[in-house]
Structures are given as structure tokens and as C-alpha cells.
Amino acid sequence: MMDWWRIGQLSRWPVGLVPGVLVLAVVLATRGMGWWQGLEWKALDASLRSRPTEPLDDRIVIVGIEENDIQQVGTYPIPDRHLTELIATLERYQPRVIGLDIYRDLPINPGHEEFRKVAENLDSLIAIEKLLPPAVVGPEYLPPERIGFVDVVPDGDGFWRRSLLGAATPDGAYHLAFTLRMAERYLAQEGLSLENGIRNPVAMRFGTIELAPLTPNAGGYVNADMGGHQVLVNYRSGSDPFRRLTMAQVLNGQLEPDWLRDRIVLIGITAPSVKDFANTAAIISDNPGLVFGIEFQAHAISQITSAALDNRPLLKVWPQPVEYGWIMLWGAAGLILGRLLPKPLKQVLVVGGGNLVLLGTGFGLLLWQGWWIPVVPALAVFTINGVVFPLFYWYDRGLRSRIQERQLVIDNTFSAIHNGPLQTLAQVLQASRDPSQISPALSSKLQDLNRELRRVYTLVSQEALVHEAQVYLNYSQGIDLTLPLHQLFYQVYTQTLEQDMLGFQTLKVRLIEFEPMDDRALHLEDKRSLCRFLQESLLNVGKYAVNATRLWIICKPITSKLGKLQNMVRVADNGHDTCSASFDGDVSDVCGHGTQQAKHLSKRLRGQFQRYPNIPNGTVCELIWPVYREGVWPLRPMSWSEKGKERPTDSF
């Protein structure tokens, strides 16, 4: 079950809330900049294309002039005589309106005079014009109310999703589209005339159906060219939405009279060689992404007549504040679900289920009411917040858990020290108050030891609770582990040599080399361990190098005999080492924990650690490890024999 009590842990919410709100802000800002336009257009196309097949709209019949018709005529453009014959034949079947989607601004002889006479006398014939450059005027012998323009404004990706119903020309005249002229003639006999809108005064209205013009930022559009009176096209679904006839079929009478009687008949070119195509991915066609121009006109007419007579929904969009509120709602839902769900598997399942709900809601609203809502940005912000928020939360929770575990180990360890060695030390200190039992100097040292042991708890706790990119070597401020390695080593050297230790007091010369080193392959924990290694090596000098006068510290990159790039940390002194009487080159000396830690570190870094005598006096402590190059670790660590070849021939 979902842990609803988690919603009450408000103090933990900012961990994922900040990135979640940032994601939401980025999505909203980029949508306002138009970055989501293309995806939202494609989502609209996919939704329209995925709808169930609608019944055939038998009000509209397309009469296409195909390749065979052109070949039969023997020339293109189609002469006026053949168009006259086609129109006269169609008129005998008594269609309600005939639309000629073929330019006739110039005479195409033979038969122009016959065509002109038929066109003038046939009141149901509507011709076309083109307003946008290069303009094409309509037949000058037809009145303006029987001419409509066929201009279309494509979207940025070249596809046609909008229908231009009305536009003004520079001379101030207002023209209506061919599709609107056809629908107006057909609906007039249904008692529906073209009027101004009631709910929206600038809309075009047939009865109760209002065709409101799109605004530049409607739906998924951002600053789009919405000049004139444009509406979205609700393409009719299905592979055969309209009855189609050829010119030859009409002239030969290969049709049923009822197919044409009282119908809208559209005459246009359907021959691929003419290339009268419309780009649309919203409908299923034999040529994906393309339909003939006359088919686009049929869809644009059908959506008006079907809306007015059948209440088929027109495509609509929400007001902008509602759209952005919708996106914010899903972004907040992603944040909340990501916080409430306790396990990654549940997060994936619930977020996946939420995506299905969102997609289903968008598709359902489009299918039943014609609402085009912002699904894509809402889907993106919900998914990202449903995933990113839990990642931040679980990271924070894991970090807190690790810190608590560290603190528990520290508490248990110090309790063991407190109840054991510190109690023994307290008894010794009690006895040290008697001068006859212990010297004042030793008593002072024991008191210093007592203080240092008790301060260990504070130091270790401090490092466990701070940010992981810090290392504490003493009780001062920490060292930033994100620094370059040579700068990190220099700070370790500086802090360590500040301690009051016997071996440091006799030093007269310090020879140091800190050069930039390649640390790209090192994790923060590796850097922390290297800092501890350098500190331990220096402390050994302070504790065991009796009468040392010189200290050599080398931290720099080197090249092996085999040409491999390596990093080296070397600490050497010239004192008399009291840790062990002699060295035989074996690192398994008797000096204990520090050496074992160095061996573990060298193994983790795939390098080598050595501790050997510095001739004639002193000790050398050295760690060499390979540099991570080109994404591949060296195949094997350097052998002892190879390492021995690099040992300097001269003593320090």
C-alpha cells in the first residue's frame, strides 16, 4: 500500500522539490518559446490518425481527373470543352452545388465560349482563385459570391493542419474560401445561413455551430501566423471518407444517380503527374503524408457541414491559462507520486499507468469533444518528475542512512575505548598524582594522551556528518576533496607539519615537489585514503625519525620503464628509525596498522606500496599507482622487479 504518512514529512520534501519545480519551470518556459511545437503537432496527427473509422460522408463526392482521363483527352491543362461536357453531365444528376477546383483565369481552347456560357448560367457552380503570391484571379465572368480562394497556410514542418476560411486583400476587400462558399451554398437549403458568432462575435456561425478563429498561441502553436480567419481541420478518419468517381465514369454514366443528387460535387485533379498535393499526416492514405488537394478541400468542407448538421465536433483548444495549469497539475502529480511511492518498481508501474491515463484522457477528449490539449509537455513533466524526484529523495535517504550507520559505528567504537583503555588510563592518571609513582614529564604526556583520545570521537564524528567531499586530518577545518590532487597533498603536508612532534623539531631542510597529477579515475574515497596515506607517512617521520634533519616529499606523475604513466607519492627522511631495527625490502614490517592500510590502498588502486631504507640513514615510504588512460586500466599492476628498476640509484 502507498505510505500516505510520507506526505507529512515536509522537512524532507525540498530534497526533490527543487529539481522537480525546476523541471516544471523549464518545460513551461520552453513551451512558451515554441520548442514543443513539433512534438505537439505530431501528437495531434497521430491521435487523428488513430481514431476509429468514421462512416462515409455521402454528402460529398469527389470527381477526380486521373492519369487515364488526361491520356484520353490527350492534353493538359484540360481544355474547356471537356470541362463543359463534364459539368453539364453532372448537372443532369441535380447536385446541390458543384465546386471546380481547377484554375480558369485564362481560356483553355477549344470550347471556351461554351464553358463560359455554362458557367455563367449554372448558379450552383463555384470556381476558385488564389490570393497569396503568386495570385491567380477567378473567372472574371462569375460574380464574387461564386468564387472562393484555395490558399492554405502550412505549419512550420510543411503539413496542413489549418483551413483558411476568410482573408482580406490589400485593397480592403474581404474574400471567402472555396470550402466556406461550398458549405454555405449547401447549408443554405438546410435553413442555415452564414452569420456572426454569438458566444464569439468574430466567429463565423451556421446555426449553433461557431467557427472561432485561431490565435497565434492557440493549442500547441507559438507565435504562429494566424492572419485571416483560420480554424483547425478535423480530418475525417478512415481510408475512404468520401465517394470518389473518375471523369470517365461520370461521362460514361457508370454511377448511381442517388450518389450525386442533392450532393456536394468537387471536381479536381487526382493525377500524380500534376502534383496537386496537400501535406498531411493526420489521415491514412495510399501515399503517406500526401493527399490530393481536392481531398483536402473535401475534408475542410465536410467538417463544416458535419458539425452544423450532425454535431460532429470541431477541433478546439483550451485558453492558455488552462493549458499551463494542466501542465503544472501533471508536474505536481509527478512530484507527489514520486514522494509517496516507497519502491522503484512501484514508481515505474504507477508512472507508466499515469502516462496511460494522460494519453487516454487526451485521446478521449479529442475523439468525443474535439479538444486538442497539451499532452506532450504534460507527459514529459509528469514522467521526469515521477522519476527524478524519487532519485533525489532516495539518494538523500541513502546518504542519511549511511551517515547514521557511520555514527553508530563511531559511537560503539568509542564506547569500547571509553569503557576499556580510557578507564585504564584514568587509573594511571590517578596514580600519577603521587610524584613518587611517576615523573611530572610522563604525567603530562599521559594527560595529553587522555585529551587526544577523547577528542578522537569529535574528529571522527565531524568527518562522518559533513559533506562527503571533505576530509579532516585534525581538529581544524576540513580539506576540500574536489581540489586537484597536488593541491590536496600540499594542504595535507602543511597541516601535518604544524603538529608538535619530536621528529619535526630537528628538521632543517624540507625538499618538496608537488606537481599536477592525473586524478580523473579517482573517487572521493580514493582521494581521502591518499590524504590519510600521506598524513600517516609524515606522522611516522614525526614519531620515529630520531634526529632527522632532512625531509623529502615528492608527489608527481612519472613514466615507468614500459612507458606507462603513473602517479607517485614518496616521503623520505634521514633520521634513525626506531620502528624496526632493519629493513629487508619486505613491506610486512612490524610497524602495524598504517602499513596494512597502505597495502590495502595500493591494491585498490592497482598499484604498489613499498617501505625501504634510505641509505645511509632514514626511511623511504612510497606509493605508485597507474593512471587511468583512454577508459582502460593497465592489464596488470607493476611487478616488484619492474618497480625495483625505478628506485633511484642515489640516496636522498
C-alpha positions in Angstrom: 0.0 0.0 0.0 1.0 3.6 -0.5 2.6 5.2 2.5 0.4 8.3 2.8 2.1 9.4 6.0 5.1 10.3 3.9 3.3 13.3 2.6 3.5 14.8 6.1 7.3 14.7 6.2 7.5 18.3 4.9 11.1 18.8 6.0 12.3 16.2 3.5 10.3 17.5 0.5 12.8 20.2 -0.6 15.3 17.4 -1.4 13.4 16.6 -4.6 11.0 19.6 -4.8 13.7 22.0 -6.0 14.7 19.9 -9.1 11.1 18.9 -9.7 10.0 22.6 -9.8 13.0 23.4 -11.9 11.9 20.7 -14.4 8.4 22.1 -14.5 9.7 25.6 -15.0 11.9 24.5 -17.8 9.1 22.7 -19.6 6.8 25.7 -19.2 9.4 28.1 -20.4 10.5 26.0 -23.4 6.9 25.5 -24.4 6.4 29.3 -24.3 9.5 29.5 -26.6 7.9 27.1 -29.1 10.3 24.2 -28.5 7.5 21.7 -28.1 5.5 22.8 -31.3 6.8 20.0 -33.5 6.1 17.2 -31.0 2.6 18.6 -30.2 1.8 18.8 -33.9 2.9 15.2 -34.4 0.9 14.1 -31.4 -2.2 15.7 -32.9 -1.6 14.0 -36.2 -1.1 10.6 -34.5 -4.3 11.0 -32.5 -6.3 12.0 -35.5 -4.9 9.1 -37.5 -5.6 6.6 -34.7 -9.3 7.3 -34.4 -11.8 4.6 -35.4 -13.0 4.7 -39.0 -16.0 7.1 -39.5 -18.9 6.3 -41.8 -18.7 7.5 -45.4 -19.7 11.2 -45.7 -22.1 10.7 -48.7 -22.9 14.4 -48.9 -19.6 14.9 -50.7 -18.5 13.2 -54.0 -15.1 13.7 -55.5 -14.8 13.6 -59.3 -11.1 13.2 -60.0 -9.4 13.8 -63.3 -6.9 10.9 -63.3 -4.0 10.0 -65.4 -6.2 7.9 -67.7 -8.6 10.8 -68.2 -5.7 13.1 -69.2 -4.4 10.5 -71.6 -7.9 10.1 -73.1 -8.2 13.8 -73.6 -4.6 13.9 -75.0 -3.5 17.2 -73.5 -3.1 19.1 -70.2 -4.4 21.5 -69.0 -7.8 20.0 -69.7 -9.5 22.1 -72.4 -12.7 24.0 -71.6 -14.7 21.8 -73.9 -14.1 18.7 -71.8 -14.8 20.5 -68.6 -18.1 21.9 -70.1 -19.1 18.3 -71.0 -18.3 17.1 -67.5 -20.1 19.9 -65.7 -23.2 19.5 -68.0 -23.3 15.8 -67.4 -23.1 16.3 -63.6 -25.8 18.9 -63.7 -28.3 16.4 -65.1 -28.0 14.4 -61.8 -29.1 17.6 -59.9 -26.3 18.0 -57.3 -26.9 20.8 -54.8 -23.5 22.5 -55.5 -20.6 21.9 -57.9 -17.1 23.0 -57.0 -14.5 23.4 -59.7 -11.1 23.1 -58.0 -9.2 23.9 -61.3 -8.0 27.4 -62.1 -9.8 29.0 -65.0 -8.4 32.5 -65.1 -7.4 32.1 -68.7 -9.3 30.5 -71.7 -8.2 26.9 -72.5 -9.5 26.3 -76.0 -11.1 24.7 -77.7 -14.6 25.2 -76.1 -14.0 28.3 -74.0 -17.1 30.1 -75.1 -19.3 27.1 -74.4 -17.6 26.8 -71.0 -18.2 30.4 -70.2 -21.9 30.2 -71.1 -22.5 27.1 -69.0 -20.6 28.6 -66.0 -22.5 31.9 -66.1 -25.9 30.2 -66.2 -25.2 27.5 -63.7 -25.8 29.2 -60.3 -24.7 26.1 -58.4 -21.1 26.3 -59.8 -18.3 27.6 -57.5 -14.9 28.4 -59.0 -11.6 29.1 -57.3 -8.9 31.9 -57.0 -5.6 32.3 -55.2 -4.9 35.3 -53.0 -1.3 34.7 -51.8 1.5 35.5 -54.3 1.6 34.4 -57.0 -2.0 35.3 -57.1 -4.5 33.7 -59.6 -7.7 35.5 -60.2 -11.0 33.7 -60.6 -13.1 33.7 -63.8 -13.9 37.4 -64.5 -17.3 36.4 -65.8 -18.5 34.9 -62.5 -19.8 37.1 -59.6 -17.6 37.3 -56.4 -20.1 35.2 -54.4 -19.4 32.3 -56.7 -15.6 32.4 -56.3 -13.6 31.2 -53.3 -9.9 31.1 -52.6 -7.9 27.9 -52.1 -4.9 29.3 -50.2 -3.6 27.3 -47.2 -1.1 28.4 -44.5 1.1 25.3 -43.8 2.8 24.7 -40.4 6.5 25.0 -39.9 7.0 21.3 -40.7 5.2 21.7 -44.1 2.0 19.9 -43.1 -1.5 21.3 -43.4 -3.5 21.4 -40.2 -5.4 24.6 -40.6 -8.0 25.8 -43.0 -8.2 29.5 -44.1 -11.8 30.5 -44.3 -11.6 34.2 -44.9 -8.9 36.8 -45.6 -8.7 40.5 -46.6 -6.6 41.7 -49.6 -4.5 44.8 -49.6 -7.3 46.7 -51.4 -9.6 46.2 -48.4 -11.8 43.6 -50.0 -12.7 40.5 -47.8 -12.7 37.2 -49.6 -14.2 33.9 -48.5 -12.6 30.5 -49.0 -13.7 27.9 -51.6 -14.5 25.5 -48.8 -16.7 28.1 -47.0 -18.5 29.0 -50.2 -19.3 25.4 -50.9 -20.6 24.7 -47.3 -22.6 28.0 -47.4 -24.4 27.0 -50.6 -25.1 23.5 -49.3 -26.3 24.6 -45.8 -28.5 27.4 -47.2 -31.0 24.8 -48.4 -31.0 23.4 -44.8 -32.1 26.7 -43.5 -28.6 27.6 -42.1 -27.0 30.9 -43.2 -23.5 32.2 -42.6 -23.7 34.7 -39.7 -21.5 36.2 -37.0 -21.0 34.2 -33.8 -23.0 34.7 -30.6 -20.6 33.5 -28.0 -17.6 34.9 -30.0 -18.6 37.9 -32.2 -15.7 37.4 -34.5 -16.5 33.8 -35.2 -18.4 32.5 -38.3 -21.6 30.7 -37.4 -24.0 28.2 -39.0 -26.9 27.8 -36.6 -25.4 26.9 -33.3 -22.0 25.9 -34.6 -19.4 28.7 -34.4 -16.1 28.6 -36.2 -13.9 30.7 -34.0 -10.6 32.0 -35.5 -7.3 30.6 -34.1 -5.0 32.9 -32.1 -1.2 32.9 -32.6 -0.7 30.9 -29.4 -3.6 28.6 -29.7 -3.0 25.0 -28.6 0.5 23.8 -29.5 1.2 26.9 -31.6 3.5 29.6 -30.5 3.6 32.9 -32.3 2.1 31.3 -35.4 0.9 33.2 -38.5 -2.9 33.3 -37.8 -3.7 36.0 -40.3 -7.2 35.9 -41.7 -9.8 33.5 -40.3 -8.2 30.2 -39.7 -9.5 27.0 -38.0 -8.1 23.6 -37.3 -9.1 20.9 -39.7 -10.8 17.9 -38.1 -9.9 15.4 -40.8 -12.4 12.7 -41.3 -11.0 9.3 -40.2 -10.7 6.2 -42.4 -9.1 5.3 -45.6 -12.2 6.1 -47.8 -14.0 9.0 -46.2 -15.7 10.2 -49.4 -17.2 8.6 -52.5 -14.8 9.0 -55.5 -15.5 8.9 -59.2 -13.4 9.5 -62.2 -14.1 11.8 -65.1 -14.6 8.8 -67.4 -17.1 7.1 -65.0 -19.2 10.3 -65.0 -19.2 10.8 -68.8 -19.9 7.0 -69.3 -22.7 7.0 -66.7 -21.0 4.4 -64.5 -22.7 5.6 -61.3 -25.9 5.6 -59.3 -28.0 8.8 -59.7 -28.5 8.9 -55.9 -24.8 9.3 -55.5 -24.9 12.8 -57.0 -28.5 14.0 -56.4 -28.5 16.8 -53.8 -24.8 16.3 -53.1 -21.7 18.4 -53.0 -19.7 17.5 -56.1 -16.0 18.5 -56.2 -14.1 18.4 -59.5 -10.3 18.3 -59.2 -7.1 16.8 -60.5 -6.1 13.4 -59.0 -3.3 12.6 -61.4 0.1 12.3 -59.6 1.9 13.8 -62.6 0.2 17.2 -62.0 1.4 17.2 -58.3 -1.6 18.9 -56.8 -0.9 17.5 -53.3 -1.6 18.5 -49.7 0.8 17.5 -47.0 -0.9 15.9 -44.0 0.0 13.1 -41.6 -3.4 13.2 -39.9 -5.2 10.7 -42.2 -4.5 7.3 -43.7 -3.7 7.5 -47.4 -2.1 5.4 -50.1 0.8 7.9 -50.2 1.8 8.6 -46.6 1.9 12.2 -45.8 0.3 13.3 -49.0 -3.3 13.6 -50.3 -4.6 15.3 -53.4 -5.6 19.0 -53.0 -9.2 18.2 -53.8 -9.3 15.7 -51.0 -8.1 18.3 -48.5 -10.9 20.6 -49.7 -13.4 17.8 -49.2 -12.2 17.3 -45.6 -12.4 21.1 -44.9 -16.0 21.2 -46.3 -17.0 18.1 -44.5 -16.0 19.3 -41.1 -18.3 22.4 -41.5 -21.3 20.6 -42.9 -21.0 17.7 -40.4 -20.6 20.0 -37.5 -23.7 22.0 -38.5 -25.9 19.0 -39.4 -24.6 16.1 -37.3 -23.0 17.8 -34.3 -19.6 16.3 -35.3 -17.1 18.1 -33.0 -14.8 20.8 -34.4 -11.3 20.9 -33.1 -11.0 23.3 -30.2 -8.2 24.4 -27.8 -8.2 25.5 -24.2 -7.4 29.0 -23.1 -3.7 29.4 -22.4 -4.0 29.7 -18.6 -5.9 26.4 -18.5 -3.3 24.7 -20.7 -0.4 25.8 -18.5 -2.4 24.9 -15.4 -3.0 21.4 -16.8 0.8 21.0 -17.4 1.5 22.2 -13.8 -1.1 19.8 -12.4 0.7 16.8 -14.0 4.0 18.2 -12.9 2.8 18.4 -9.3 1.2 14.9 -9.7 4.6 13.5 -10.7 6.3 15.2 -7.6 3.7 13.8 -5.2 3.7 10.3 -6.6 7.5 10.2 -6.6 7.5 11.1 -3.0 4.8 8.8 -1.8 5.9 5.6 -3.6 8.3 3.6 -1.5 9.9 1.3 -4.1 11.3 1.9 -7.6 9.2 -0.9 -9.1 6.0 0.8 -7.9 7.3 4.1 -9.2 7.8 2.7 -12.7 4.4 1.0 -12.6 2.5 4.0 -11.3 4.2 6.5 -13.6 3.6 4.2 -16.5 0.0 3.9 -15.5 -0.2 7.7 -15.2 1.2 8.1 -18.7 -1.6 5.8 -20.0 -4.2 7.8 -18.2 -2.8 11.0 -19.6 -2.7 9.7 -23.1 -6.1 8.2 -22.8 -7.5 11.5 -21.5 -6.0 13.4 -24.3 -7.2 11.0 -27.0 -10.7 10.7 -25.4 -11.2 14.5 -25.3 -10.1 14.8 -28.9 -12.3 11.9 -30.0 -15.5 12.9 -28.3 -15.4 16.6 -27.9 -12.6 17.7 -30.3 -10.4 19.2 -27.6 -6.7 19.4 -28.5 -4.9 19.5 -25.1 -1.2 19.7 -24.3 -0.4 16.0 -23.8 3.3 16.0 -24.8 4.6 18.6 -22.3 2.4 17.2 -19.6 3.6 13.7 -20.3 7.2 14.9 -20.2 7.0 16.8 -16.9 5.0 14.0 -15.2 7.4 11.3 -16.3 10.5 13.3 -15.4 9.2 14.4 -12.0 7.9 10.9 -11.3 11.5 9.6 -11.8 13.8 12.5 -10.9 12.1 13.3 -7.6 12.4 9.8 -6.2 16.0 9.6 -7.3 16.9 12.7 -5.3 14.8 11.5 -2.4 16.3 8.0 -2.3 19.8 9.5 -2.6 19.1 11.8 0.3 17.6 8.9 2.3 20.5 6.6 1.5 23.0 9.4 2.4 21.3 9.9 5.8 21.2 6.2 6.4 24.9 5.9 5.7 25.7 8.8 8.0 23.6 7.2 10.7 25.4 3.9 10.2 28.8 5.6 10.4 27.7 7.4 13.6 26.6 4.2 15.1 29.9 2.5 14.4 31.7 5.6 15.8 29.6 5.5 19.0 30.1 1.8 19.5 33.8 2.1 18.9 34.3 5.0 21.2 32.2 3.3 23.9 34.6 0.3 23.7 37.6 2.7 24.0 35.9 4.6 26.8 35.0 1.5 28.8 38.4 -0.1 28.3 41.6 1.8 27.5 40.3 5.1 28.8 39.3 3.6 32.1 42.8 2.1 32.5 44.4 5.4 31.5 42.2 7.1 34.1 43.6 4.8 36.8 47.2 5.6 35.7 46.4 9.3 35.8 45.0 8.9 39.3 48.3 7.2 40.3 50.3 9.9 38.6 49.2 12.5 41.2 51.8 10.9 43.5 55.2 12.3 42.5 56.8 9.2 43.9 54.9 7.0 41.5 55.6 8.7 38.2 57.7 11.6 36.9 56.0 15.0 36.1 57.0 14.8 32.4 55.4 11.4 32.0 52.3 12.6 33.8 52.0 15.5 31.4 52.3 13.1 28.4 49.6 10.9 29.9 47.3 13.8 30.3 47.9 14.9 26.7 47.2 11.3 25.6 43.9 11.3 27.5 42.8 14.5 25.9 43.8 13.3 22.4 41.9 10.0 22.9 38.8 11.8 24.0 39.0 14.2 21.1 39.1 11.3 18.6 35.4 11.0 18.9 34.8 14.6 18.0 37.1 14.4 15.0 35.7 11.2 13.5 32.1 12.3 14.1 32.8 15.6 12.4 34.0 13.9 9.3 31.2 11.4 9.3 28.5 14.1 9.4 29.9 16.6 7.0 29.7 16.6 3.2 31.4 13.6 1.6 33.8 15.9 -0.2 35.7 16.8 3.0 38.5 15.2 4.9 39.5 16.1 8.4 43.1 15.5 9.4 43.0 17.3 12.8 40.5 19.5 14.7 40.8 22.4 12.4 38.7 23.0 9.2 38.4 20.2 6.6 40.1 19.9 3.3 38.1 20.0 0.1 38.5 16.7 -1.7 37.4 18.2 -5.0 40.7 20.1 -5.3 43.3 18.9 -7.7 45.4 16.2 -6.2 48.7 18.1 -5.9 46.9 21.0 -4.1 45.2 18.5 -1.9 48.5 16.9 -0.9 50.1 20.3 -0.2 47.3 21.1 2.3 47.9 17.7 4.0 51.6 18.4 4.2 51.0 21.9 5.6 48.5 20.8 8.3 50.5 17.7 9.4 53.9 19.5 9.7 52.2 22.1 12.0 52.0 19.4 14.8 54.4 19.5 17.6 56.3 16.2 17.2 59.9 15.3 18.1 60.8 14.2 14.5 59.7 17.6 13.1 61.6 19.7 15.6 65.0 18.7 14.3 64.3 19.2 10.6 66.5 21.8 8.9 65.8 21.2 5.2 62.5 20.3 3.5 62.6 19.4 -0.1 59.1 19.2 -1.7 57.8 18.6 -5.2 54.0 19.0 -5.8 53.2 18.7 -9.5 49.8 18.4 -11.2 48.7 14.7 -11.3 46.0 12.9 -13.3 43.2 12.1 -10.8 40.3 11.6 -13.2 39.9 7.9 -12.2 39.9 8.6 -8.5 36.8 8.7 -6.4 36.4 11.0 -3.4 37.1 8.0 -1.1 40.3 7.3 -3.0 41.4 10.8 -2.5 40.5 10.6 1.1 42.6 7.5 1.5 45.6 9.0 -0.3 45.4 12.0 2.1 45.4 9.6 5.0 48.4 7.8 3.5 50.4 11.0 3.1 49.5 12.0 6.6 50.5 8.6 8.1 53.8 8.7 6.2 54.6 12.2 7.6 53.5 11.3 11.1 55.8 8.3 11.0 58.7 10.8 10.4 57.5 12.9 13.3 57.2 9.8 15.6 60.1 7.6 14.6 62.7 9.6 12.7 65.1 10.4 15.5 67.4 13.4 14.8 66.2 13.7 11.3 67.5 16.9 9.6 66.1 16.4 6.1 62.6 15.6 4.7 61.9 14.8 1.0 58.3 14.9 -0.2 57.6 14.1 -3.9 54.1 14.0 -5.3 54.2 14.0 -9.1 53.5 11.9 -12.3 56.2 9.6 -13.5 56.7 7.3 -16.5 57.7 3.7 -16.0 60.3 1.8 -18.0 57.4 0.3 -20.0 56.2 3.8 -20.9 53.2 3.7 -18.6 52.1 7.0 -17.0 51.9 6.7 -13.2 51.4 8.8 -10.1 53.9 8.7 -7.2 53.8 9.8 -3.6 57.1 9.4 -1.8 58.2 10.5 1.7 61.8 10.1 2.8 63.9 11.2 5.8 67.4 10.8 7.0 66.6 10.0 10.7 67.3 6.9 12.8 64.1 4.8 12.5 63.1 3.4 15.9 60.2 1.4 14.5 62.3 -1.5 13.4 65.9 -2.3 13.6 66.4 -3.0 9.9 64.6 -3.5 6.5 64.9 -6.3 4.1 62.6 -4.7 1.4 59.6 -6.6 2.6 56.6 -4.4 3.4 55.4 -6.8 6.0 57.2 -4.9 8.7 56.3 -4.7 12.3 55.0 -1.1 12.3 51.4 -2.2 12.2 48.1 -0.6 11.1 49.5 2.2 8.9 51.4 -0.2 6.7 48.4 -2.5 6.4 46.2 0.4 5.3 48.8 1.4 2.7 48.8 -2.1 1.3 45.0 -2.1 1.0 45.1 1.3 -0.7 47.7 0.1 -3.2 45.7 -3.0 -4.0 42.5 -0.9 -4.6 44.4 1.5 -6.9 46.2 -1.4 -8.7 49.5 0.0 -7.7 52.4 -0.9 -5.4 53.5 0.3 -2.0 57.0 0.0 -0.6 58.8 0.9 2.5 62.5 0.6 2.4 65.7 2.0 4.0 67.2 5.3 2.8 71.0 4.8 2.6 72.9 5.6 4.8 70.1 6.7 7.3 66.4 7.1 7.2 63.3 5.5 5.6 61.5 5.9 2.3 57.7 5.4 2.2 56.4 5.2 -1.4 53.1 4.6 -3.2 52.9 4.3 -7.0 49.7 3.6 -9.0 48.8 3.6 -12.7 46.9 6.5 -14.3 43.6 5.7 -15.9 44.1 6.2 -19.6 41.6 6.1 -22.5 39.0 4.3 -20.5 41.1 1.2 -19.8 43.1 0.2 -16.7 46.5 -1.3 -17.3 46.2 -5.1 -17.7 48.2 -5.8 -14.5 50.0 -3.9 -11.7 53.7 -3.3 -12.0 55.7 -6.2 -10.8 58.2 -5.9 -7.9 61.1 -6.3 -10.4 59.8 -3.5 -12.6 59.2 -1.4 -9.5 62.7 -2.0 -8.3 64.1 -0.6 -11.6 62.6 2.7 -10.7 64.3 3.0 -7.3 66.7 5.9 -7.5 70.3 5.0 -7.5 71.3 8.0 -5.4 70.5 8.2 -1.8 68.3 11.0 -0.5 
